Amino acid sequence: MEAEDRRKFILNWLRQCSGRITGTELAKQCQVSRQIIVQDIAILRAVGEEIVSTPQGYMLLPEAKKYQVQKIISCHHNREQIKDEIEIIINQGGRVLNVIVEHPLYGQLQGSLMIDNRKDLEIFLSKIHDTGARPLSALTHGSHLHTIETPTQETMEKIINDLDRAGILEVP
């Protein structure tokens, strides 16, 4: 498959897929290396396609967003509370876009999450367990930021209240 045809194929697949598609899966379908897919995704982004890379794979940003309210929240917790924190957000209908830490040497470091359901959360937690990787918040002794989205302001307030009651919300 030629490069241009492959990029059209990738874009069509992303448009038709309701979930995320891994680079490995795309590489297999296109019969190329995963690195070629990474380059194709970069080229598609460069021409304006809103492709997001998540721990679960690639996805297109939805055209009609069900999430109307966005807020950056400050959290602090240990590694064992990661599941609790994200469950509070997704159980109320929110989505965790990212995690951000302020590193003393490198400045702001950010990782994409895009978690809005239990399956994505379980995949994320499995990757932490299976790889032995430390979450970004480990660099800042548990302090971190999340950008979260919700359908309504009322939902956002409920999430913030629940995180506060759980002792996870860090109030400046």
C-alpha positions, 0 to 999 in steps of 0.5 A: 500500500502506498503512503497516501493510500495508507494514510487515507485507510488509517483516517477512514478506520479512525472515523469508523471506529468507536474506540481506540486503535493501537499502532500495532493493530494499524501496522498489522492491517497496513503491513508496515512497521509500527514506526511507519504508522507513527510517522503517518499519524504525525503527517496526518496531524500536520495537515490538521487531523485531530488525532489523539494518542492515548494509552489505549491507542489512537482516536479522532477527537469527536466532532460533536463533543458531549463534554461541554465543561472543562476544568484543570484540577489539582490532586494529591494521592498515592499510587494505590488511589489512582483507581479511586481518583479516576473512578470518581470522575468516570462514574459521574460521566466525566472524562480525564484528558491528561495528567500534568506535573510540574518538574523542577528541571523540565517544567511542565510534563504532560501525559495523555489519558483520555479515560472515560469508561471502566474498560479504558481505566482497566487497560491503563491500570494493567499497563501500570502493573504490567510494565512496572512504569511509575505514573508521572505523579511519582515525580512530584510525590503524588501532586499532579493536575488533571484536565477533566471534561464533563457534560454539565457544570453540575456534573463537574461540581459533583466530581470536585466534591467527591474528590474532595471528600475522598481526600484526593483534591488538592486545594491551593 
